[in-house]
Amino acid sequence: MTDLALYQTKTGDWMLAIHRVAVDSAEIWFGTLCPTLRMPDKARIVLMDADGAKVSEHVIDREQWKRPFSRLNQRFFAVHCFTGLQPAHYYRVRFDRLLPAEADFGDAVWQDVSSGEFSTLPMALPEEGQGQFSVGIAACFYSQNDGGAAASAYKRLFKRGPEEVRPDITFLTGDQVYLDIGMDSISFDGNEIWQRIAGDYERNWRLLGDFMRHGGTWMLPDDHEYWNDFPFYDTPLPTLWPLRVDNVHKAWTSAALDGVNNVQRCASVDIFTLGNDLSFCLADFRTRRHEHGFIDEAGLQKIEQWAQQLTTPGVFVTSQNLMDEPKGPEKNLTHFTEQYTRLIQALGASGHDIVCLTGDVHFGRVATAPLGKKGARLIEVVSSPLSNLTGLNGVAAAVANKKPGVFPPYGDSQPITYDRQFFVSSEKGDLFSAYPKTRTREHFMTVGFARRKTGGITLSVDAWLVRKNDASGLPKRDFKVPFTTLLR
């Protein structure tokens, strides 16, 4: 028998990510972002029940691996979709590579190199009092001082937290990597640009691995998956001036797109429903942004159709908040007046409440405002950051406040309702530390949904601190009581 100890690799070299799950399927990403691992001649993904009994397996041969970064002859991945699964069912998944037979050690053997677990989506929301469907939400992860804290906190909540708040699925809503941070952020050499971006993904995916391996994970990019204020580069930041050189701009854009498309696997618009109870729409408002809009026309029309035809409350997920106003040189959604107006009108058309889950702004809070002319509301949940920027970049820190005052910022505006007990707490900065400015505490949130027998859906929002624990060793709740409301 082969001695597996001779083939051990460092933790995180082999990677597995559970991407979109549905009521009867799950997409599994597996491979490595490490540039020094040898491509296996054979590997497999094994799907198992809770007791370890094999449900299905998929074997992949060497020629079936793909390159996540097309210009680099290193790193490799594959994606497999398991189908025919049971709704609301717990599964385990394992990534094995085949170690070849060797004369001195014996027969070929499968080696387990990474594993994960997930549940498929339910056919309907649970009734209130019988649990809830829980969604994790996080954004803005800067790796320098994290040390695995964020993913460890998430894993502990997923594995040991109260059943009603354990995340069934997770949305990572932007800035999972900061590709443009640092005085050396852009080289003039195309290969170095590709290597830098691939290396940033490798480092962050090691640290975020327990998010990816526990429950289905959807990801959306924001500007730092590319560069600050992407796709625009008329910036005063000197570290981004090389983008004005054609070959730099081309290499940086191509490598960043590979990361978004092949590692994060972000869709322009992604829609799924939980029976007749709740409908989700995720929208990438960054990758196809242009001078006159934050998405292409086909994508906007798909969102409009989803919103206008809602027969249930909707959950709208994006990487920039809707409750904002045009300010500063960097463009938020409200700068694109025509598309923003169409979006808000569509979200208010059905008369059903909309819950917006988002990130980006380096603070966390819940806010509510009237939406449209049929009595609906927009409940916006912002969760940011998962891990704070440090050093000179730490001046980008922020804390929640009661701004803007109205929504939308132009047209038929109505006051926004804020409650400070649902602002994520902050910590004072120290000019001589890694964190020079007062900042929001690092956190993620869980957003729960349950169906009321008398009609409507109960919404419940909790914030969980990454670096503070309660007496049981779980991440500490930041809100004294959950934010709750009834969606209709």
N, C-alpha and C positions, 0 to 999 in steps of 0.2 A: 504494500500500500504506500502511496506517495506520502512523504512527510510534509504536511501542509505548512508547518512552521518555516520551512525553507522558502515559502512563497508569500509570506505575509507582506502587506503593504501598509503604508501609513494611513491612519484613519482619515477618511474623506477622499482618498485618491480615486476610489471607485464611487460613482454617484448614481443615485436613483431619485427620480422625482415623479410623484403622482400628480398628473395634470388634471384635465377635465374629467369629472365623473358624472354619470347620468344614472337614471333608474336601473339601467341594464347594461352599463358599459363603464370602462375606465381606461384612460390613456396613460401609459407608463413610459417615461423617458429614462433611458439608462445608458451608461457609458462612462466617460471621464473627461474632465477639463485639464487634467494633469498632462504636461507635454512629454513626460518621460516614460509613460507606461506603454508596454507592448500590446498591440492589438491582438486579442485572443482569436484563435482559429475557430473556436466555437464558444458561445455563451448562451444563456437561457434566462428567461423570466418565468418564475413559477408562481402561480396563483393558488392560495390555500384558504381553507376555512379557518375559523378561530381555533380549532383543535389541531391544526397543522395538516389536515388531510388535503391532498392535492386536488384542486378543482380543474386546473388547466396549466399547460406550459407552452412556451413559445421558444424555439431554438433558433439562433441566428448564426450564420456562417460568416467567415471573415470578409467576404466580398460584399456583405450586406451593410456593413458599418458605413456611416456617413461622417463627413467632417463638419463640425459646428462652425468653424471659421474657414471659409473656402480657400483662402490664400495660404493657409498654414497646413503643412503635412504632418501635423501632430493633432492629438486629441480626437476623439471619435464618439459617436452616439448612435442610438437607434430609438425608434418609438414603436410600441406595440399597443394596440387597442384590444382589450379583452371584451368580448360581447356575450350576450346571453346570460347576464348576471341577474341575481335576485334583487328586487328593490329593498332599500333600507337594510341592507345586509352587510355585516362586518367581514372584511377580507384581509388577509395578510399577503404580502408579495415579496419575493426574494429574487435577487440578481446573483446568478452563479456564472463563473467562468470555468471552462474545462482545462484542467492541468494535464498536459500530455504524459503518456507513459514514458518512463525512463528506465533503462536497464538496472541502474543502481537502486531505484526506489520503488518500482512496482508498476501497477496498472494506472491508467488514467483515472482521474477523480474530479468530481465537481466540487468547486470551492465557493462557498457563500461569501460574497464580497460586499453586499449591501442589502438592506431590507426595509420594508415600510408597512404601513397599515392604513386602511381607509374604510369608509362605509359608502355604499351607493346611495343615491338620492331617494327619498321616500316618495310614494305616490301622492301624498297629501301632507299638509302640516299636522303635527300632533295637536290634540285638543288641549286647551289650557288645563293645567293640573296634571297632565301626563307627559310633561317635558316640553321642550321647544326645539325647533330647528335653529342651530347656532352657527353663525358665520363669523370667522375671525377676519379682522381687517388691520393692515399695517402698511406703513409707507416710510420711505426715507431712511435708508440704512447705510451708515458710514462705518467702515470696518475697523478703523484705526484703534479705537479703545474698547471695542466690543468684547473681544475675547470669548465669544460664544455665549454671552449673557442673554441676548435676545432669544435665540433659538432654544436655549435651555429653559427659559421661563415659559415659552410657548409649549414645549414638550411636557413640562410638568403639569400645566393646566390641561393639556390634551389627555394625558395618561391618568392623572389623579384628581383633577378638579371636580367640582360638583357636576353631576351628570347633565344638568340643564344648561350649563355654559360651556361644556367641552365643545370645541369647534368641530362641526361636521365637515365644513369646507372653509377655505381661506382665500381672501382676495388680497394680493400685494399690489398696491395701487400707485406704484411709481418710485423712481430713484432707488431701485434695488441695488444699483451700482452708481458710483460717481466717477464717470470716466474722465471728467474734465478737471478734477481737483488736483492741485499741486503745481508748484512752480515749474516742474518738468513735465507738465501734462501733455504737451504735444511736441513730438520730434518732427523733423523735416524728412525723415527717412520712412518710406511707406511700410517696409517690413517691421520696423520698430513700432510703428503705430498699431499694426495688427497684433504684434506680440504684447504690447502694453494692454490693449483692450482684452485680449484673451486671458492675460494674467490677472487682470482685475476681476473678471468673471470667476476664474478659478478660486481666488482668495475669498470672494464673497459667497460663492456657492458652498465652500467648505463650512463657513460660519453659519449660513442659513439652512444647512442641510436638514435639520429637524423640522423646519417648516415644510420642506418639500416632501418629506417622507411620511408625514402624518396628516392624512386627509387630502382630498382633492384640492389642488392649488391653481387658481387662475392668476395671471399676472398682466399688468398693464404698464407700459413705459411712460416716463415723463421726460423732462428735458435732459436730466443728467445721465440717462441711458445713451444720450448723444453728446450734447454740450449745453451750457447755460443758454436758455431762450431759444433752443433749436426750433425751427431750422434757420433762424436769423443769426447773423454773426457780425453785425455792425455794433460791436461791443466795445466798451472802454476797458475791458479786462485784458491786460497785456498777455496773459497766458494763452488767450484764444486768438490773438492776432495771426498766428501762422495759418489759421483757417482761410485766410484770404489768398493763400497760395494754392493753386488749382490741385496739384497732386496731393497735398496734405488734406484738403477738403474732400477729395474723392476717396482717399484711403480711409480717412476717419469715418465718413458716412457709410461706406461699404462694410467696414468691420463692425460698426455699431449696429447696423441693420442685421447682420448675421447673428449677433448676440440676441437681439430682440426676436428674430424669426426662428432661430434654431435652438436657442437655450431657453429663453422665456416662453417662446411659442405664443406670442400675443396675437390675437385676432383683431381686425379692425372693429367689428361689432360682433358680440357673442350673446345669444339669447337662450334662456332655458326657463322652464316653468315647473312649479310643484303642484301638479294636478290643477284643480280649479281655484287654488287658494292664493298663489303668489307668483309673480313673474319677474325675472331678472334680466337686465340688459347691461352688458359691459361695453364701454366705448373707449377706443384708443384715440384721444384727441391730440396726440403729439406726432405720431409717425407721418401722417399725411397732412400735417399742417402746412399752410401756404399763406401767401400775402393777404388773402381775403377771407380765410376761414381756418378752422381748427380740424376739419376733416374733409374728405372729398364728398362730392354731391351724392354718390351712391350710398355712402355710409350714413350721411345725414338723413336721407330718405328712408333708410331702413330703421333708424331710430324713431323718426316721426311716425312711421307706420306702426311700430311696436307700441309707442305711447298712445296714439290716437285710438287704437283698437283694444286697449286694456279693459278687461272685465273684472279685474282684481286690483288690489294695491300693487304698485310696482317698486322694484328696487333698481335704482340706476347707479352704476358704478363707473367712476372715472377718476383720472389722476389729478384733476384740478377742481376746486370747489366752484359751485354755481353761485353761492352767495358771496359776491365780490363786486368790485367796481374798477373802472379803468384808472390806473395809477401807475406812475413810474415808467421807465423805458421798456421793461420786460413785459411781454404780452401775456395777460391771462385771458380766460374765455370771453370776458365782457368787452375786450378790445375789438372783437370781431362782431360788430353790431348786428349785421344781417343774420348770420348763422345763429348767434346767441338768441336773438329774438325768436327765430323759428323754433329753436330747441325749447325755449321756455313755453312758448305757445302750445307746442305739441305735448309737453309734459302735463300741462293743465287741461288738455282737451277732454279727457275721459271723465273727469270729476273724481277720480280715485286718488288717494294720497300717494305720494312718491317719497321714498326714502333714498336719499343720495348718500352713498358711501365713497369717501374720497380721502386725499392726503395732501402732500406737497408743501404746506405752509409752515411746517415746523411748530405747530401747536395742535392741541386736541380739544374738541368741544362738540356739543350738540346744540343746534339752533332750529327754530321753526318759523315759517312764514306762510301766509296765504298763497295759493297757487291757482291761477286761472279764475274763471268766472262761475264755476260750478260748486264752490265750497270746498275744494280740495286743499291740502296743505303740502308743503315741501318740508320734510324733516331731514336736515343735513347733519351727517355724522362725519367729523374730520378726525382722523387718527394719524398723527405725525409729530415727532419722529420715532422710529424704532431704535435708532442709534444716532446720537447727536454728532454733528460736525465738531472738529477740534481745532485748536490753534487759531491761526489767522482766519481760517474758514469759519470758526465758531462765532464770528460776528453775525452770521446769518441766522442765529437763534432767534426765537420769538416766543411770546406767550399769548394766550387767548385774550380777546377783549370784545367789547360790544360794538364791533364795526364789521361790515358797514351797517348803517342804521335801517336801510330799506332794501327790499327785494321786489322785482329786479331793479337795477340801478337807474334804468330809464324806462319810459313808458308808464304803465299803470302800476306805480310802486306802492307797496304796503310795508308797514313796520315789521322788522324781524324781532322775534321774541327770544331773549337770551336768559339763562339762569346760571349764575356763577357756580352753583354747586355741580354743574355739569361742564365746567372747564377743567381740563387736566392740570394738575398742580405744577408748580415751577420750582426751580432752585436758583439761588443767587450765583452769579459768576464771580470769578477771581482772575484778575488781570494776569497773575503770574502762574495760573494753572492751565491745564489743557482746555478749559472752558472759560473764556474771558468775559462772557456776557450772560446775564440772566436768561435762563432757557427753560423750556417745557421739559418735564421729566420724560425719559424714554419709556415708551409704552406701546401696547397694542390694545385693541378693543374686541369685544364680542358683542354681536348683535343678534338677539334671539327673536323668533317669531313663533306664535302659537295661535291656534284657531279657537275663537270663543263660540260656545254652543249657541249663544244668543245673537251671533253675527259679528263680523269684524275680526281683526287680527290684533293680538296684543304684541306690541313692540317693546323690547327691553334691551337697554344698552349698558354695558359695563366697561370700565377702563382698567387695565392691568399693568402695574409698574414692572419694568424689566429688571431693575436693580434693587428692588425692595421686596422682601418676603413677609408673609404672615407667620403666625406661630406654627402652622403645619408645614411650612416650607414651600407653599405655593406662592406665586406672584401676588403681591398685595393689591387689593382693590383700591382704586383711587377715588371713586365716587362713594360717598357714605351710603347712598342708596342708588339702585339702578335708575336710569332715566326710563320711564314707561309712558306709553300712550296707546290709544286704540286707533288702529288704521282702518279706514273704510274706502 
